[in-house]
């Protein structure tokens, strides 16, 4: 048997085992999600402050604001924070909040705007959050962070805060879930991002996501997040995640707090966005980046090797065996991707029409996801520069960055 065939069979067997384990993890994610959806949140709702960094007017911003102003939570305050009054969102939000009147119905006790300015030492989003913290009222027991381009459900805040009733839980988190749109790039983004969302679950390896996370105010101060983790960073969630892990804390994922996101970008815009996610991962979670790089090199390299054996081997048994093993690898990946499509339908029943029309993208486009990921992970190995909503940064280390260029252009990239 030729060496390439032997190498493929060895690597293929490893990938089959990995695929089986991954598929089992996918079903555990689905079962955990179903348990969460069936179980009412704990009756725990201490005074909370919800901070929402804003830059520009995202498509659907009006819907997001409506959702945030209508949370079924008895005692929360809402703070929208941005760098400048020249931001296009400022006039819109100022008008909305000017007309907002607190009432006994669901909604915040008050809502306000915070103008943060800019900082040469940290990313604009993080700087917005630090300035918003200064406006928190005494007596606030829970700090909540949300993104302006996600659409939380009416029980999002209650569900996100509830896990903190357990003293062992330091942070409660959700994650974004992109729903497919009309464009190919939108559907590919949905398939790409869902593969990351399902890394979360009922385990101790969770990470916090800045668009939907909550932490007790006393723990935030005790861990000195603002002073240590956010003083010179572009990533709010990676900084907080590392601080919690270093302190031996626990991050709990709450499937009820998966928040719907929508996007109709071009393929180039999607690649720029996905590259940015992995460049940030490389800088702030280098071990995770190395693991991902090796994993996608292994998967894509093995598939290419298998294609070569099928096309050029003179041995018919070797070609057939290779084809069967390669098909098994792909089918296991497709099976897990179909689990993600089921999760989408069950978490977002209100989007049944969209998912009926386009939800198959989660598994139909899955074979492209490893190749896009490989591009992302390789790209991250050659650059530490990103552009985030009109500002260019060089990420020197987890605790140091350089602002290369800042301007007032409001771009349509995502916050998360």
URTAFEN-V181577 format. One line per field, one symbol per residue. ss: DSSP state (H for helix, E for strand, C for the rest). A space follows every 10 residues. Layout:
BEGIN
ss: ???
END
This chain:
BEGIN
ss: CCHHHHHHHH HHHHHHHHHH HHHHHHHHHH HHHHHHHHCC CCCCCCCEEE EEECCCCCCC HHHHHHHHCC CCCCCEEEEE EECCCCCHHH HHHHHHHHCC CCCCCCCCCE EEEEECCCCC CCCHHHHHHH HHHCCCCCCC CEEEEEECCE ECCCCHHHHH HHHHHCCCCC EEEEEEEECC CCCHHHHHHH HHHHHHHCCC CCCCCCCCCC CEEEEEHHHH HHCCHHHHHC CCCCCHHHHH HHHHHHCCCC EEEEEEEEEE ECCCCCHHHH HHHHHHHHHH HHHHCHHHHH HHHHHHHHHH HHHHHHHHHH HHCCCHHHHH HHHHHHHHHH HHHHHHHHHH HHHHHHHCHH HHHHHHHHCC HHHHCHHHHH HHHHHHHHHH CCCCEEEECC EEEEEEECCE EEEEEECCCC CCCCCC
END
